[in-house]
Amino acid sequence: MSNRILGIDPGIGICGFGLIETGAGVSAKALDYGVVKTTVDAPLPLRLKELYDSLVEVFKQTKPEMVAVEKLFFSKNVTTGIAVAEARGIVLLIAEQNHLPVYEYSPNQIKKSLTGYGSATKTQMEEMARIHLGLKNKPKPDDAADALAVAVTCGFLYREGPDDKYKFSNSRKEVVK
């Protein structure tokens, strides 16, 4: 059985998305990816509306079965973190409106999942997303590559048990019971 996973790299100016299909014993395949951009100089409420409207359309067109989103990570720029949190809220709302399960992963989990190294560089992440998805070229732009990486991480860590309950593992070999 395969799963259609929509990965999201949330952002208010640029929000990356990447749809993959994967399943047990099957290599992940990129079905669609890209970015949603909002008007740079527009007031925040308008940008949030633009993001919402665009992502509603992405969800309609891609028809995911689950959503994987990057967790919020605050570094030094709190203002950027707040804008990302607002974009994440839009993603979570749309997923709920579509009755889709949401799985969240930290940047460190995503890096470890794709490269085996929690401090991988952006270039290493793009290359591993390309390899895991069997793409000829690195996915561009960066935000779309990040969204594909989130989706691939979900594909690696998501497991469906015999009773159809969602189960996860930090290993591709073992299902947590």
C-alpha positions, 0 to 999 in steps of 0.5 A, spaced: 500 500 500 502 506 498 501 513 501 501 520 498 505 525 503 504 532 502 511 535 505 510 543 507 516 547 509 512 553 512 514 560 510 510 567 510 514 569 504 515 563 500 512 556 503 515 550 499 511 544 498 512 537 495 508 531 494 511 524 494 508 517 494 511 511 498 510 505 501 513 498 504 518 496 499 517 501 494 522 507 493 519 514 494 517 518 488 516 525 487 509 527 484 509 534 484 513 540 488 514 547 488 513 554 492 507 558 494 509 566 494 506 571 497 506 579 496 512 582 499 509 589 501 502 587 502 500 587 510 500 581 514 493 579 514 493 579 506 499 575 506 496 570 510 490 570 506 494 569 499 498 563 503 491 560 505 488 561 498 494 558 495 495 552 499 487 550 499 489 549 491 495 545 492 491 541 497 485 540 492 490 539 486 495 534 490 490 530 494 494 528 499 493 522 504 497 525 510 501 532 511 508 532 514 510 539 516 517 542 519 516 544 526 518 551 528 525 552 530 527 559 533 534 561 532 536 568 533 531 571 529 524 571 533 520 575 528 522 570 522 520 565 527 513 568 529 511 569 521 513 561 520 509 560 526 503 563 523 504 560 516 504 553 520 498 555 523 495 556 516 498 549 514 495 545 520 488 549 519 487 546 512 490 539 514 484 539 519 479 542 514 481 536 509 481 531 515 488 529 514 493 527 519 499 531 520 506 529 522 511 534 525 519 533 524 524 538 527 530 540 522 534 535 526 530 529 525 529 531 517 537 532 517 538 525 520 533 521 516 535 523 510 543 524 511 544 520 517 547 526 520 543 531 524 548 537 522 547 536 514 548 542 510 543 545 505 547 542 499 547 535 502 540 535 504 538 537 497 542 532 494 540 526 499 532 528 497 534 528 490 537 521 491 532 518 495 527 520 490 530 518 484 530 525 481 535 527 475 537 534 478 536 537 485 529 539 486 529 547 486 528 552 489 530 550 496 524 551 499 521 546 495 527 541 496 526 542 504 518 540 503 520 534 499 525 532 505 520 533 510 515 528 506 521 523 505 522 523 512 515 522 514 515 516 509 521 513 512 518 514 519 511 513 518 508 506 519 501 503 519 500 497 524 496 491 522 490 494 526 491 501 522 493 505 527 499 510 526 505 508 529 512 510 528 519 508 529 526 512 529 528 506 525 526 503 518 526 496 521 522 496 527 515 499 528 514 501 535 508 498 539 
